[in-house]
Amino acid sequence: MSDVLTAENARTRKYLHIILPLFIGSVLAFLDRLNLAYAALTMNKDLGFSAEVYGMGAGILFLGYILFEVPGTLIAEKWSPRKWVARIMISWGLACALMAFIHTDVQFYIVRFLIGAAEASFYPVCYAVIIPRWFSAKERPTAVSIMLTSLLVSNIIGSPLAGLLLDVSWLGFKGWQMLFLLEGGMALIFGIIVSFWLADWPKDVKWLSEDEKRVLAEQYEREVAAKSAVRSYTVWEALRDKEVLKLCFIYFMWITGFWGFGFWMPTVLKSVSGWSNASIGWLIVIPMAVALIGFIVTGNSSARTGEKRWHVAIPMFIGTVGMGLGPFVANPLLSFILVCVSAVGVYVGMGVWWTYPTSFLSGAAAAGAVGLINSVGNLGGWVGHYLVGFVKDRTGSFTGAYLYLAFSLLVAGLLILTLRKKLPVDHPASVQQSELN
């Protein structure tokens, strides 16, 4: 009984000292996307931005990702993930605050690029560098899913706040400007805090016993050995691996739908319903709360059963239905129900998805591959943003764009089912100690 209590205490401390700071950092990261989506309700009119200009600016953030994602993740792996995450938060907070002072489309593009460059590698460092050092392969679906509930919590907290702030002016700043100043200030402050909160390795902390540190170190070494016994990858080999390249394409298609939905959803919902900014902000809490529950249930289910593919693919197919039917519904209530369905589809499988690359890669190879997958995938973020704005300006309707977003989710879901079932960490030797932490 005492061994079980010790293991449970160690697990709780890992969540408090590792997952919680990553969770908060992710909330702040996603608030940037959320704030831009809501700012568009008034910012575009104030600055004279067309839907195409907004789509380009929203998506150009991911160009910064593409250029700096892999190098940043490798730097964190070789140097210090703790210091690198702190650097990300501070520089990205400063860049976010600049959004309050833009006046032209060129300034919009430049600042969004800088935000992407500053933020690049945050998520890959979490998935491929930090979490594998603290959580076994068996624990990771739950750990990553809990961390990524931040995407939904940021909506639950940020949507009502953004909806309210848009209609307020203070010290000469309009509501959309205040959104970015508040976001940038929070990221800057948290960057300083996280530099003291996180740790690079279990051996560096005081909140674990020497035995707990030893168990975590042995667990990590055992997992690396299990993967190496199947195949040992260099960084370059990982970047060229067929499975990694397939993951890149799947994530590209997924994120096309994910961010196409995320950045345009408030605008589309308002165009259908005519509801106020504040009403939309409060109503979005509902689909995000539903998806939040799905996130946790899916992560726990995958951790319990060891199955990954269907846990990611089924939400994709649900999202396909929501996105595909959305353009043909004019009733505000039915449109809102489909927003709920779409939210479940684009969000729920994310936690399990990011445990797949680290199931057969480790160390620098995992860092490089996850950085590549995330950067290529986020190119889909640019495609999704720009495509929706482009089609809307050309046709006066969101229908064609949303049908393509639904198609992209369908393709991603089908391809996920072609991934291999058996992975090196499925071997009992790699997980036999996971219950100890």
Beta strands, then each sheet from edge to edge (+ up, - down):
end
